[in-house]
Amino acid sequence: EAVQVQSQDLRPQRWPRESWERGVSHPLSGFLGTVVLRGPLGPLLPLLRAAALCHLGKGTSFGLGRLALENLQ
């Protein structure tokens, strides 16, 4: 509750993934951009760091779920 989104610039992205084995196309989607958080992030930092290391979310085997953390202070 104390952590606020200070600003965000997220753009939806959609693209096809071709399956060479089955000869079909599968739709993939995600977001590209930045989110700036403000507040006491201490309790969230371990989760955010883990997400940055293991690429959190669906489609990680296709390079999705990537995020980077940056301290703006």
N, C-alpha and C positions, 0 to 999 in steps of 0.2 A: 504494500500500500504506500510506503514511503518512497519507493522508486518510481520516478516519473519519466515518461518519454519526452525529452527536451525538443528533439526534432527528428524527422524521418524523411527519407527520400527513397522509397521502395518502388520499383517498377516490376510489374508482372512480366514474366518471360514464358513463352511457349515454343516448343520445337519438337520435331519427330525424332524418334530413335528407331533406326532400321534394324530389324532382326534378320541377319543373313541366314540363319538356320531355318527359320520358318517363312522367310520372304514376306514379312508383314511389317507395317510401321506402327509403333506405339507412341502415343502422345506423352510428352514430359512437360512439366511446368514447375515454376518456382519464382522466386523474387531475387532481384539484384539491386543493391543500393546500400544505404547506411541508415543506422538508427543510433541516436545519441541518448544515453540514459543518464539521469541525474538522481543522486540520492545515495543512501547507504548500501552500496553494492557488495559489501563484504560477504554476506551469506550467499549471494548468487555467484560470486567469482569462481568457486570450485566447479560449479556446473557449467558456467560459460567457458572456462578453460578446458574442461573435458570435451565439451561440444566442439571447440576449435581443434582439438587433437584428433577426434575420431569422426568428424564430419557427421553431425547429428541429422537424422531424418531419413525419409524415404528416398531411395535412389542413390544412396551413398556409393554403391559400386559403379555408378556412372559418373562420379565426380561431383555429385550434388551434396548439399548440406554443409558446404564449406563456409566458414566464417573466420574473421580475424578480430582480435581485441586490441584496442588502442586506448591508453590512458591520456586524456586531454588536459589533465591538470598540470 
